[in-house]
Amino acid sequence: MKIREALLWFVLVALVVVLAWMISGPGRQAASGPRVDFSEFMSRVDAGRVASVRIQDQDIVATSKTNETFVTLAPRDSSAFLPKLVERGVQVSIVSSSHGATMQLFLLYTSTVLPWFTLLLVVLAWLRLRALEKTIAALQGQEPPDESQGRWAR
């Protein structure tokens, strides 16, 4: 029974790791640098202190002309500030989002792996209950139920 329990714990830990990886977004780079408000970011752009920006989803990682890196969160509609960045001579790079791949991986997981995992849990629970039933019968001094007559033949 120890091997089954170890296998169950291994599967549970693996599922938690995969779920955490899916939520965090595979391939997504962590934004580094101090966070500033979007209005502060735009005032730095207006002052000509921003050299380049990298935009991924709503994260903007900006590099100043003095090589200082800072991070801000963009509004949902980026059409308002992108022309201003280009007008001020800021180099803009847009990184594609990995959420499409994450969603496909999640759908694949829920449609294929989850049903098999559920079946595995049901079978393991059933086996554990059968073992417990035999253990309880042995402790009470009774014979375990006869398997040849079926479960409900008592």
N, C-alpha and C positions, 0 to 999 in steps of 0.2 A: 504494500500500500504506500510505502514511502516514495517509490519511484513515481507513482501516479500523482502524489501530492507535489513532488518536486517539478514534475512536468506541468502541472496546472499552474504553479507559481511562476515558472519560466514563461509560459504562454501569457499570463496576466501581465507580468512585467514588460514583456515584449510589446504587448498591445498598448500599454501606457506610454512606452517610449515612442512607438509609431504615431500614436494620437498626438503626443506633444510635438513631434516633428511636423505633423500635418498642420497643426494649429499655428505653429510659429512660421510656417511658410518655408518650404524647402528652397534653397538657393537664394534666399533673401539675405542681403548683407545688413548687418547692424549699423545703424546711423551712429556716427561718433562725433563728439564735440558737444559744447554747451548748447542748450536749447534757448532760442530767443523767440519772442512773439513775432507773428507775421508782419505786424506794422513796423517793428524794429528792423526786420529783414528788408522791407520795402524802403525804409528810410536810408539804409545802407546802400541799397541799389541806386536810389536817387542821388546819393552823395558820391556815387562812382567808386565805392570801396569794395564792390563784389566783382571778382574776376570770373568765376565759373560756378555753375550749379549742376547738381545731379538730381533728377526728379524720378522717384519711384513711388507709384501709387500717390499718396498724399505727403510723403516725406520729401523734404527738400534739404539736401546737404550742400551747403554753400562754402566756397573757399574765397577768402578775401584776397586782395592784392598783396597783403603782407603774409600770405600763406596760413592765416588763421581759419580753422574750420568750425562751422557752427551749423546747427540743425533747426529747422522750423517745420511747421505743419501747414500745408497749402490748403486753400479753400477748395471745395469740390469743383467749382467752375474755374479752370485754369486759363480760360480764354482771356480773362481780364488782365492778368499780370504778365503773361508770356510775351506779348508784344513790347511791353515796357522793358523787359529784360533784354530782348534783342536790340531795342532802340538804344539802350545804355551800353551796348557792346559786351554784354555778359555772355560767356560761352555756355550754352544750354545743352545738356545731354539727358535724354529720357531713357530710363531703363525699363524694359518690359516687365510687367508684373508676372509673378509665378502663381497667382491665384487660380488661373485656369487649370494648370497642371495639378494644383492641390485639390481642386474640386473634382477633377477626374479621378484622382487617386482615392479620394473619399468615397465617391460613388462606386468605384471598383471594390473597395474594401467592404462597403455596406451590402453590396449585392452578391459578393462571392465568399469572402472570409467570414463575415458575421454569422450567416446561417450555419456554416460548418462549426464555428466556435460554439454556437448555441447548442448544436447537436452534441458536441463533445462534452459540454458542461452537463447536459441532461443525462448522458450515458454515465459519466463519472459520478454524478449524484445518485443515479440508480444503483450503480455498483457499490457505492459507499453505504447506501441504505440496506442493501442485501447483506453486506458484511456485518452491519450493526444488528440486523435482525438475527443473524446466526449467533453473534456474540451474546446478545441478550437472552436468547433461548438457551445457550450453553450455561450462562450464569444462573439461570433459573432452574437448571437441572432438567430441562425439557429437551426433547429431540428437535432438531431443526425441521421445518416443514418438508414433506416429501415433494421433491421437484417433479417427479414423474407424473403425479396426479394433477398437476396444475396449481396455480397460486390460490384459487378460491375453493379447493376441494376439502378444506378442513371441516 
